[in-house]
Amino acid sequence: MNLLMGLNVQLMLEAVPLLFLIAVGAWLISQVLEDVSVAYYIWSLMLLVTASTYAYHSGLQISLARSDQSNVGLALLIMVAIWSLRLSAFLIFRARNRPEDRRYQAIREKFSPNFGLKSLALIFIFQAFLVWIISSLFALVFATGAAISWSIWHSIGVALWLVGMIFETLADNQLHRFNQLVVRDSQTLSSGLWRYSRHPNYFGECCIWWGWTVFAIPSSLVSASPWIVVAPLLMTFLLLKVSGVSHMERGITERRPDYRHYAEATSAVVPWKPGQKVIKDL
């Protein structure tokens, strides 16, 4: 157990220099563009870098050449890659010809003057540290991957991850198409997945992280590691209380007058049957 715990720390330390370099590089780009939203677009890529680093240093490339080794590590790496590349590509595509994200505009105003220099620590280094912490879930799996055979927990984890990917992808695409409409009946999207949840994309993201947590249960049982709960709990908290639901709904009724009725009829995150009476009033 101590050896495995030590290996987790060793793997995580391997990713520190790369995360620091990416953070500094992204910060330099943000200074040229005068837009720190760059941090928002690359954070999933930073997680892919950590997972790839852990895979490499845990000897995944050796395991793949041996038929007696399980495919647990490879499955996790594929899931992280699909999620990361899809999310980053979508965010970059959506951000074309758009101003700096409102969240970062508020931070810029709060920490001015000299926000450009302050943003290196406040946003980019902090984000790298956050990525490093939640990547402990990946390190746990890769540290034990060669010793773990495929189990029902892995299958359930993949299934939950797939549900999350479907929800997040469909919700993102539906909202993007809605926002591109020049003429629309409402300022609030209340059809498709958005009829059953005010934030189906965040529901999907939660499913993805809890899917990876279920996937990591066999590794956690072997190593007796408490790190398994850190990433999903932290991500769920951020999605619900910090940069996700709470932030998105702050002041939204001023921008979208019809949102109050929509909120009264629709579940916040978990998809649920909408309130028919209020829906008819929209």
Protein Blocks (a to p, Z undefined) as FASTA:
>chain_A
ZZmmmmmmmmmmmmmmmmmmmmmmmmmmmmmnopaklmmmmmmmmmmmmmmmmmmmnomm
mmmmpmkbcfklmmmmmmmmmmmmmmmmmmmmmmgopacdfklmmmmmmmpghklmmmmm
mmmmmmmmmmmmmmmmmmmmmmmmmmpccdfklmmmmmmmmmmmmmmmmmmmmmmmmmmp
mbdfbfbdcehjllmocblmlmmmmmmmmmmmmmmmmmmmmnopaklmmmmmmmmmmmmm
mmmmmmmmgoklmmmmmlmmmmmmpcfklgcdddfklmmmZZ
